[in-house]
Amino acid sequence: MKIIDVDVAVVGAGPGGCMLSYLLARSGVRTALLERHNRLDREFRGYFFQPSVVKLFDQIGVLEDIFHIPHQHVPKFTFVDHGKTLFEVRFDELEPPYNYGLTIPQPPLLEFFIGQAARYSNFTYFGGTSVTDLIEEDGTVHGLIAQNHEGEELEMRCRLLAGADGRHSTIRKLAGLSQTMGEFELDFVWFDIPKVPGKDYPLQIQIEDEGMLIYIPKGEDQVQVGWVIPKKTYPELVKKGIEDFVRTLIAVEPDLQNVLPRHLRSFKQCSVLDIQVGMTDTWVKDGLLLLGDAAHIASPFSGQGNSLAIQDAVIAHDTVMKALESGGHGIVPAELLKGYELYRKPAVAEIQSMQAMQARLIAMKSPGLLRLRRMLAPVMRRTPLFHQMRNKIALGVQRVDVNTSYFTK
Ligand SMILES: Cc1cc2nc3c(=O)[nH]c(=O)nc-3n(C[C@H](O)[C@H](O)[C@H](O)COP(=O)(O)OP(=O)(O)OC[C@H]3O[C@@H](n4cnc5c(N)ncnc54)[C@H](O)[C@@H]3O)c2cc1C
């Protein structure tokens, strides 16, 4: 078995893991990033990043480079209720320069960060390598066991293991860290369609009697479409057949007539997001830290998951650097990591409860409440409370800045 020794082993090359390993590599830390997939166009993922992330990309000096990846600036997020704008979350009313969100395909973005990290000789990327076990003694994590696609085993010893391996986190389970799950009554069905030339596709949630349709612009010529269904009813949808699904969507949005019958031919083109909301009860222990979806799962309302994972990485970077520099060469103890959890957990919980409120507002069914919603929306969007919510959605609920003083160059 191959044996490797690093300072920090980061597991999972999603937005959280890529950002943390890049920041650590750039700060001179011997860092390894392990990802079970060979290629990064892994499971279907959301492409929307909040203005808070635009700011972080700028702070580390990579924003202009990222603009070489096909992307779109998103000036606002619109809620349309039976053909009428209910309200808009206007990023373009925020203070410049961070007054827009971005849609960027995840695979080239993640590859970009791995490529940047690989410029530092203290960074190693292990693609196609799954972590299968922890090396743990008396509740302290000393490293991990992984296996690559050829079946070769790897033992990695580290001072800290960062679990950024997503909502079904193996690291969380192996470390015995429990998770509290919330209730969520909806699931999303996602698929891509080509843009109809000349038609505008703003970031939008469209509410109709039959359900909710979500558009997320994706690159130059594609749109990601989401359809909200009651929880666990996807098998019924599939049973009725793709033609029935296409008819339902066209009834909601007649413009789709031009594109759906030709481009949505099978449920194989769709993926279901089983919407879950959850919080891991403890994010750190001796030698271990969790971030991103491994630490918390946000609902997809207002597109927060990517941004939360990246914000975690930025705060974790600062905490880990302080811990590594505080002397000694041993395992990083939980007491030096706890500040990260204490800072991030309440912020994530606040975002999750804001999302739950949005979901309740959008999923209203009773005709009386719907009338009230339509009457109050124009008043609501002029209140300071609405602007505060907009700022929290776009910029996050707390200050998150990259500590660039650790960068070696
Ligand atoms: C369909 C869909 C649409 C979404 N839309 C949006 C959106 O528009 N905006 C938004 O902000 N969020 C969105 N989200 C949520 C967002 O994608 C996640 O919150 C975000 O990806 C979390 O990042 P992460 O780095 O924590 O984990 P992930 O992105 O889940 O990455 C985890 C990585 O760990 C790897 N891994 C897992 N186990 C192991 C192992 N044992 N060994 C090695 N590697 C392992 C996985 O292969 C994966 O690459 C969406 C999610 C889905 C599923």
The ligand as an SDF file (V2000), in Angstrom:
LIG
                    3D

 53 58  0  0  0  0  0  0  0  0999 V2000
  -29.5870   19.5310   -9.1410 C   0  0  0  0  0  0  0  0  0  0  0  0
  -28.9460   20.5160   -8.2130 C   0  0  0  0  0  0  0  0  0  0  0  0
  -29.0480   21.8760   -8.4520 C   0  0  0  0  0  0  0  0  0  0  0  0
  -28.4630   22.7970   -7.5780 C   0  0  0  0  0  0  0  0  0  0  0  0
  -28.5240   24.1280   -7.8600 N   0  0  0  0  0  0  0  0  0  0  0  0
  -27.7950   25.0120   -7.1310 C   0  0  0  0  0  0  0  0  0  0  0  0
  -27.6350   26.3830   -7.5320 C   0  0  0  0  0  0  0  0  0  0  0  0
  -28.0920   26.8190   -8.6030 O   0  0  0  0  0  0  0  0  0  0  0  0
  -26.9370   27.2140   -6.7240 N   0  0  0  0  0  0  0  0  0  0  0  0
  -26.3920   26.7620   -5.5580 C   0  0  0  0  0  0  0  0  0  0  0  0
  -25.7810   27.5690   -4.8480 O   0  0  0  0  0  0  0  0  0  0  0  0
  -26.4800   25.4740   -5.1790 N   0  0  0  0  0  0  0  0  0  0  0  0
  -27.1500   24.5830   -5.9470 C   0  0  0  0  0  0  0  0  0  0  0  0
  -27.1910   23.2630   -5.5930 N   0  0  0  0  0  0  0  0  0  0  0  0
  -26.4990   22.8270   -4.3720 C   0  0  0  0  0  0  0  0  0  0  0  0
  -24.9870   22.8060   -4.6100 C   0  0  0  0  0  0  0  0  0  0  0  0
  -24.6830   22.0680   -5.7850 O   0  0  0  0  0  0  0  0  0  0  0  0
  -24.2920   22.1970   -3.4010 C   0  0  0  0  0  0  0  0  0  0  0  0
  -24.7260   22.8620   -2.2320 O   0  0  0  0  0  0  0  0  0  0  0  0
  -22.7820   22.3490   -3.5510 C   0  0  0  0  0  0  0  0  0  0  0  0
  -22.3300   21.6100   -4.6670 O   0  0  0  0  0  0  0  0  0  0  0  0
  -22.0950   21.8570   -2.2930 C   0  0  0  0  0  0  0  0  0  0  0  0
  -20.7240   21.8740   -2.5060 O   0  0  0  0  0  0  0  0  0  0  0  0
  -19.7620   20.9030   -1.7130 P   0  0  0  0  0  0  0  0  0  0  0  0
  -18.3850   21.2690   -2.1430 O   0  0  0  0  0  0  0  0  0  0  0  0
  -20.0880   20.9210   -0.2820 O   0  0  0  0  0  0  0  0  0  0  0  0
  -20.1420   19.4150   -2.1780 O   0  0  0  0  0  0  0  0  0  0  0  0
  -20.4000   18.7490   -3.5820 P   0  0  0  0  0  0  0  0  0  0  0  0
  -20.5030   19.7550   -4.6690 O   0  0  0  0  0  0  0  0  0  0  0  0
  -21.5320   17.8160   -3.3950 O   0  0  0  0  0  0  0  0  0  0  0  0
  -19.0710   17.9270   -3.8540 O   0  0  0  0  0  0  0  0  0  0  0  0
  -18.7300   16.8050   -3.0830 C   0  0  0  0  0  0  0  0  0  0  0  0
  -17.6790   16.0240   -3.8570 C   0  0  0  0  0  0  0  0  0  0  0  0
  -17.1820   14.9690   -3.0290 O   0  0  0  0  0  0  0  0  0  0  0  0
  -16.9670   13.8190   -3.8330 C   0  0  0  0  0  0  0  0  0  0  0  0
  -17.0010   12.6380   -2.9460 N   0  0  0  0  0  0  0  0  0  0  0  0
  -18.0700   12.1260   -2.2910 C   0  0  0  0  0  0  0  0  0  0  0  0
  -17.7020   11.0670   -1.5640 N   0  0  0  0  0  0  0  0  0  0  0  0
  -16.3690   10.9100   -1.7500 C   0  0  0  0  0  0  0  0  0  0  0  0
  -15.4090    9.9800   -1.2530 C   0  0  0  0  0  0  0  0  0  0  0  0
  -15.7530    8.9850   -0.4000 N   0  0  0  0  0  0  0  0  0  0  0  0
  -14.1200   10.0980   -1.6470 N   0  0  0  0  0  0  0  0  0  0  0  0
  -13.7370   11.0970   -2.4970 C   0  0  0  0  0  0  0  0  0  0  0  0
  -14.6200   12.0060   -2.9990 N   0  0  0  0  0  0  0  0  0  0  0  0
  -15.9130   11.9190   -2.6210 C   0  0  0  0  0  0  0  0  0  0  0  0
  -18.1270   13.8600   -4.8170 C   0  0  0  0  0  0  0  0  0  0  0  0
  -17.8630   13.0770   -5.9680 O   0  0  0  0  0  0  0  0  0  0  0  0
  -18.2290   15.3500   -5.1200 C   0  0  0  0  0  0  0  0  0  0  0  0
  -17.4530   15.7230   -6.2420 O   0  0  0  0  0  0  0  0  0  0  0  0
  -27.7800   22.3300   -6.4330 C   0  0  0  0  0  0  0  0  0  0  0  0
  -27.6730   20.9610   -6.1750 C   0  0  0  0  0  0  0  0  0  0  0  0
  -28.2360   20.0540   -7.0610 C   0  0  0  0  0  0  0  0  0  0  0  0
  -28.0770   18.5740   -6.7720 C   0  0  0  0  0  0  0  0  0  0  0  0
  1  2  1  0
  2  3  1  0
  2 52  2  0
  3  4  2  0
  4  5  1  0
  4 50  1  0
  5  6  2  0
  6  7  1  0
  6 13  1  0
  7  8  2  0
  7  9  1  0
  9 10  1  0
 10 11  2  0
 10 12  1  0
 12 13  2  0
 13 14  1  0
 14 15  1  0
 14 50  1  0
 15 16  1  0
 16 17  1  0
 16 18  1  0
 18 19  1  0
 18 20  1  0
 20 21  1  0
 20 22  1  0
 22 23  1  0
 23 24  1  0
 24 25  2  0
 24 26  1  0
 24 27  1  0
 27 28  1  0
 28 29  2  0
 28 30  1  0
 28 31  1  0
 31 32  1  0
 32 33  1  0
 33 34  1  0
 33 48  1  0
 34 35  1  0
 35 36  1  0
 35 46  1  0
 36 37  1  0
 36 45  1  0
 37 38  2  0
 38 39  1  0
 39 40  1  0
 39 45  2  0
 40 41  1  0
 40 42  2  0
 42 43  1  0
 43 44  2  0
 44 45  1  0
 46 47  1  0
 46 48  1  0
 48 49  1  0
 50 51  2  0
 51 52  1  0
 52 53  1  0
M  END
$$$$
